């Protein structure tokens, strides 16, 4: 951590979010570059989290959100638009807090989403031995999932960190490869909580898919999804399994915003990532908060053009106008509107959920067929730090070449903890 960052935090030149446990998230007045203690990647952001007051171990905002998500706890329901996860009382007690960076927004945690993890009891000992989880993109791409402490405590004395357990994956309605059905995964008891690593999730699983976990014995875990009675199309994507609309809204739009240049996409992604969510996956955000956050993006158009973009998206029906309310002129915004309070106009993203067309079903089935019979796998990053391995020189060079060839902004160097797999053919 740089001395400049430590000095800025100690001198009080940063806004503080309400703490989560012993970890405090700050928003600096200027962008600072630092190394995240958890993911070991170099980050450039105004947001930095400090665990336990230890300034030598800064966390990036992404790791801060994941760390919170791995430690489920009971918390009040979110009520304030624009700052997901904070109640009106917390907001008013903390005072005004600057809006989040569009490049690095706070991630929802289990405190924001009490139903993010749900444990259930077995019928023999009455101890928690299972849970359900709506998977996020990070779980899918890095091949891991958290284990609730209530479940882990039953097995941690007999299943030490690093132990391998047998995982059986049931994903009805979709063809699967043998290495997806029967797996050997690793148990880790780290400082961020227990987790399973090395998980091979089913191909093309959308973020938000719900999986049910049952820890059957010291050496066996069963994981299963639930097939819907009939498939649905959510924003044009066919979904066949039970899912969490809130995660689908938040995480399906979680592209790398640093490389997004289209004004329409910037607006839509910002509403989806920063707006207050309801149980149907709708996200609402005030115009002023949207324009402020999008305007901080390096490729954002001028505010006048942004307003034109917003009007165009509303006319096309991609965004709608809804109303929230607030008790005072500068008070926090509630949604839905509270009777007797002043109404406030909000932008709303609502996922389109409908019956899929025959063409959409055919295309989705074709993708599943190619998955088993043979298909092209696009170049992608693969997380390997949990295996105690590092990327080869060849993988680093391939990443530099492909990253530069694609014309992407940012460093051409492979992120720490990952290797790079070039485009290749998979299957027979």
Order of alpha helices (4+ residues) and beta strands (2+ residues): alpha-beta-beta-beta-beta-alpha-alpha-beta-beta-alpha-beta-alpha-beta-alpha-beta-beta-beta-beta-beta-beta-alpha-alpha-beta-beta-alpha-alpha-beta-beta-beta-alpha-beta-beta-alpha-beta-beta
